[in-house]
Amino acid sequence: MKYIVILGDGMADTPVEQLGGKTPLQYANIPTIDDLAKHGQLGMVKTVPDDIAPGSDVANLSVMGYNPYEYYTGRSPLEAASMGVPLSDSDITFRCNLVTLSEEEPYSEKVMIDYSSDEISTSEATEIISCIDEHLRTEIIKFYPGISYRHLMVWQNGPYEFNLTPPHDILERKISNYLPKGPHSQIILDMMEKSSELLKNHPVNIKRMEEGLRPANSIWIWGEGKKPALSSFYQKYKIKGAVISAVDLIKGIGICAGLKSIDVEGATGNIHTNFAGKAEAAVKELKNGQDFVYVHIEAPDECGHRYEIENKVKSIELIDQHVVKVIKDELDAIGEDYKIMILPDHPTPLKLRTHTSDPVPFIIYNSRDNKYCESVEGYDEFSAKKTGIYFPEGYKLMDYFISE
């Protein structure tokens, strides 16, 4: 038996007026996914407990079978694992975004314009983070370049008492109420303010503005965490596996769980990603001996944060056409038994432009047990809720998927 998880990050939503009162999943043309729902098991799962912030870190840990109460130690150390940054048990890590802030002064009066600096290229971002590290690093604080706008700060023997806000949660808001809080927060705030001065006239930003692109004119530090210690996925489920994602967070979870991380050329983490390449890489891994592949697609989440209604629908349709259909057709041709699970990690409602902890719909399709169910209309939040199937503890869904 082969096991495939296809995760559309932030795919779940609420009804959207511009879509005729339908959710993006209801509105999208997804014939392959709908067919799997009608021939599989449809239900709801709560991936994020109510008392934990609804981040992709917690949600994907749950989907992968890890109880967040037991295993969650923060977002950034998982990204550090993907980036190959070694950590000691006493290190504290932080996500360091390159953001676009408005030009008001002082710093606290600025507005969060874009949490991704117009999805700055990795090459441009590397130049900027190198500048930040050169001017702001200390004997115990260092910066490491990542992908696009997503980077890392490591504080050796650092404090852990912070109240930090994700930048994607405060789009178009004045940052004054969301600046770092906590006993040692002034150190972080000072670095953010200094970065604004450093980057104001950086050559990369001057060129970007000449090209009509938003500048990466500040760092934004958040997502603190400690070195994680996940148990082995193989020890849990006795199957070998791989993870396919453009996002360091998901790759890091996979690496910490002992899964093989697969890089796909052209995988970007947005709607312009190489959808087909991810599907082809998944099939290749299964053909080459892997039992399990976790395919993560970030695009719906990015569109939700950016309030791109049409693109969120389009991203779901591209997942159906270029990922789900390709994988299913290839596995049918091979003739080996397989199971596919399709779900989001969390909702990213367009009207909120951020994550929520509401339950999400899932499909489990078994190639050797695929009787047609007339009562299921397709794959969406409301159809899944009607089935009455519900997993209140998200991390138990993987146990059910693999052991069923």
Residue pairs with C-beta under 8 A, 6 or more apart in sequence:
1 291
1 336
1 337
1 338
1 339
2 286
2 291
2 292
2 331
2 336
2 337
2 338
2 339
3 239
3 241
3 291
3 292
3 293
3 338
3 339
3 341
3 401
3 402
4 282
4 286
4 292
4 293
4 295
4 327
4 331
4 338
4 339
4 340
4 341
5 63
5 292
5 293
5 294
5 295
5 340
5 341
5 342
5 343
5 401
6 295
6 297
6 319
6 323
6 324
6 327
6 340
6 341
6 342
7 60
7 63
7 294
7 295
7 296
7 297
7 342
7 343
7 344
7 345
8 297
8 299
8 300
8 315
8 316
8 319
8 342
8 343
8 344
9 56
9 247
9 296
9 297
9 298
9 299
9 300
9 301
9 344
9 345
9 348
10 56
10 300
10 301
10 302
10 303
10 304
10 305
10 344
10 345
10 346
10 347
10 348
10 355
11 24
11 25
11 300
11 301
11 316
11 319
11 343
11 344
11 348
11 360
12 23
12 25
12 344
12 346
12 347
12 348
12 358
12 360
12 361
12 381
13 23
13 24
13 25
13 304
13 312
13 347
13 348
13 349
13 350
13 381
14 23
14 347
14 349
14 350
14 351
14 381
15 21
15 22
15 23
16 22
16 23
16 24
16 27
16 309
16 350
16 351
18 309
19 26
19 27
19 309
19 313
20 27
23 380
23 381
23 382
24 300
24 309
24 312
24 313
24 316
24 350
25 316
25 361
25 379
25 380
25 381
26 378
26 380
26 381
26 382
27 313
28 313
28 316
28 317
28 320
29 317
29 320
30 316
30 317
30 319
30 320
30 324
30 378
30 379
31 320
32 320
32 321
32 324
32 325
32 328
33 319
33 320
33 324
33 342
33 363
33 378
33 379
34 377
34 378
34 379
36 324
36 328
36 340
36 342
36 363
36 365
36 379
37 363
37 376
37 378
37 379
37 383
38 372
38 373
38 376
38 378
39 365
39 370
39 371
39 372
39 373
40 340
40 363
40 364
40 365
40 366
40 370
41 363
41 364
41 365
41 366
41 387
41 389
42 361
42 362
42 363
42 373
42 376
42 379
42 383
42 384
42 387
42 389
43 361
43 362
43 384
43 387
43 388
43 389
43 390
43 391
44 359
44 360
44 361
44 362
44 381
44 384
44 385
44 387
44 389
44 390
44 391
45 343
45 359
45 360
45 362
45 390
45 391
45 394
45 397
46 357
46 358
46 359
46 360
46 390
46 391
46 392
46 393
46 394
47 58
47 59
47 62
47 63
47 345
47 346
47 359
47 360
47 394
48 54
48 55
48 58
48 59
48 62
48 68
48 346
48 355
48 357
48 394
49 58
49 68
49 69
49 357
50 357
52 58
52 68
52 69
52 72
52 357
54 346
54 355
54 356
54 357
55 75
55 166
55 223
55 346
55 355
56 75
56 247
56 249
56 250
56 301
56 345
56 346
56 355
57 72
57 74
57 75
57 78
57 223
57 249
57 253
58 68
58 72
59 345
59 346
59 355
59 394
60 249
60 250
60 253
60 296
60 345
61 68
61 71
61 72
61 253
61 395
62 68
62 345
62 394
62 395
62 397
63 343
63 345
63 394
63 395
63 397
63 398
64 233
64 253
64 254
64 257
64 294
64 398
65 233
65 236
65 237
65 395
65 397
65 398
65 399
66 230
66 231
66 257
66 395
67 393
67 395
68 395
71 228
71 229
71 230
71 231
73 225
73 226
73 227
73 228
73 229
74 93
74 223
74 224
74 225
74 226
74 228
75 95
75 223
75 225
75 249
76 93
76 94
76 95
76 152
76 153
76 223
76 224
76 225
77 87
77 93
77 225
77 226
77 227
77 228
77 252
78 225
78 228
78 248
78 249
78 252
78 253
78 256
79 93
79 95
79 146
79 150
79 152
79 248
79 249
79 252
80 87
80 93
80 144
80 152
80 154
80 252
81 228
81 251
81 252
81 255
81 256
82 248
82 249
82 251
82 252
82 255
82 261
83 144
83 146
83 152
83 248
83 252
85 93
85 144
85 152
85 154
87 93
87 154
87 227
88 156
88 227
89 226
89 227
90 156
90 157
91 154
91 155
91 156
91 157
91 158
91 226
91 227
92 154
92 155
92 157
92 158
92 159
92 160
92 224
92 225
92 226
93 152
93 153
93 154
93 155
93 224
93 225
93 226
94 152
94 153
94 154
94 155
94 164
94 188
94 221
94 222
94 223
94 224
94 225
95 150
95 151
95 152
95 153
95 221
95 222
95 223
96 129
96 132
96 143
96 151
96 152
96 153
96 219
96 220
96 221
97 115
97 116
97 149
97 150
97 151
97 167
97 219
97 220
97 221
97 222
98 116
98 117
98 120
98 125
98 128
98 129
98 149
98 151
98 216
98 218
98 219
98 220
99 112
99 113
99 114
99 115
99 116
99 117
99 149
99 167
99 216
99 217
99 218
99 219
99 220
100 113
100 114
100 117
100 118
100 214
100 215
100 216
100 217
100 218
101 110
101 111
101 112
101 113
101 175
101 196
101 217
101 218
102 110
102 111
102 113
103 110
104 110
104 111
107 175
107 192
107 193
107 196
108 174
108 175
108 176
108 179
109 174
109 176
110 174
110 175
110 196
110 218
111 172
111 173
111 174
111 175
112 167
112 170
112 171
112 172
112 173
112 175
112 178
112 220
113 171
113 172
113 214
114 171
114 214
115 149
115 166
115 167
115 168
115 171
115 220
115 305
116 148
116 149
116 302
117 125
117 149
117 214
117 215
117 216
117 217
118 208
118 213
118 214
119 148
119 149
119 268
119 270
120 128
120 148
120 149
120 208
120 213
120 216
121 148
122 145
122 146
122 147
122 148
124 204
124 208
124 216
125 145
125 146
125 147
125 148
125 149
125 151
125 216
126 145
127 202
127 203
127 204
128 199
128 202
128 204
128 205
128 216
129 143
129 144
129 145
129 146
129 151
130 145
131 198
131 199
131 202
132 143
132 195
132 198
132 199
132 219
133 142
133 143
133 144
135 194
135 198
136 143
136 191
136 194
136 195
136 198
137 143
139 156
140 155
140 156
140 157
140 158
141 153
141 154
141 155
141 156
141 158
141 191
142 153
142 154
143 151
143 152
143 153
144 151
144 152
144 153
144 154
145 151
146 152
146 248
147 246
147 247
147 248
147 269
148 268
148 269
149 216
150 247
150 248
151 219
153 221
158 184
159 182
159 183
159 184
160 224
160 226
161 182
161 183
161 184
162 180
162 181
162 182
162 184
162 185
162 188
162 224
163 180
163 181
163 182
163 185
164 180
164 181
164 188
164 221
164 222
164 223
164 224
165 178
165 222
166 222
166 223
166 354
167 220
167 222
168 305
168 353
168 354
169 178
169 354
170 178
171 305
171 353
179 185
179 189
179 192
180 186
180 188
180 189
180 192
180 221
188 221
191 219
191 221
192 218
192 219
192 220
192 221
195 218
195 219
196 217
196 218
199 205
199 215
199 216
199 217
199 218
200 217
202 215
202 216
204 216
205 215
205 216
205 217
208 214
208 215
208 216
209 215
228 256
229 256
230 253
230 256
230 257
230 258
231 257
232 257
232 258
233 239
233 241
233 257
233 258
233 259
233 292
234 240
234 241
234 258
235 258
237 292
237 398
237 402
239 291
239 292
239 402
240 289
240 290
240 291
240 292
241 259
241 260
241 290
241 291
241 292
241 293
241 294
242 254
242 259
242 260
242 261
242 262
242 282
242 285
242 290
242 292
242 293
242 294
243 250
243 251
243 253
243 254
243 255
243 259
243 260
243 261
243 262
243 293
243 294
243 296
244 262
244 264
244 267
244 278
244 281
244 282
244 285
244 293
244 294
244 295
244 296
245 251
245 254
245 261
245 267
245 294
245 295
245 296
245 298
246 264
246 267
246 268
246 269
246 273
246 298
247 269
247 296
247 298
250 294
250 296
251 261
254 260
254 261
254 294
255 261
259 292
259 294
260 285
260 290
262 281
262 285
264 274
264 277
264 278
264 281
265 274
265 277
266 273
266 274
266 277
267 273
267 274
267 277
267 278
268 274
269 298
269 299
269 302
270 298
270 299
270 302
271 299
271 302
271 303
271 308
271 311
271 314
271 315
271 318
273 297
273 298
273 299
275 297
275 318
275 319
275 321
275 322
275 323
276 322
276 323
276 326
278 295
278 297
278 323
279 295
279 322
279 323
279 324
279 326
279 327
279 330
280 326
282 293
282 295
282 327
283 326
283 327
283 330
283 331
285 293
286 293
286 331
286 334
286 338
287 334
292 402
295 323
295 327
297 315
297 319
297 323
299 311
299 315
299 318
299 319
300 312
300 315
300 316
300 319
300 344
300 348
301 348
303 309
303 311
303 312
303 315
304 312
304 348
304 349
304 350
304 353
305 348
305 353
305 354
306 353
307 350
307 353
309 350
312 350
324 340
324 342
327 340
328 340
331 338
331 367
332 367
337 366
337 367
337 368
338 367
339 364
339 365
339 366
339 367
339 401
339 404
340 363
340 364
340 365
341 362
341 363
341 364
341 365
341 397
341 401
342 362
342 363
342 365
342 379
343 360
343 361
343 362
343 363
344 360
344 361
345 360
346 355
346 356
346 357
346 358
346 360
347 355
347 356
347 358
347 360
348 354
348 355
348 356
349 356
359 385
359 390
360 381
361 379
361 380
361 381
361 383
361 384
361 385
362 384
362 397
363 379
364 400
364 401
364 404
366 404
375 386
376 383
376 387
377 383
391 397
391 400
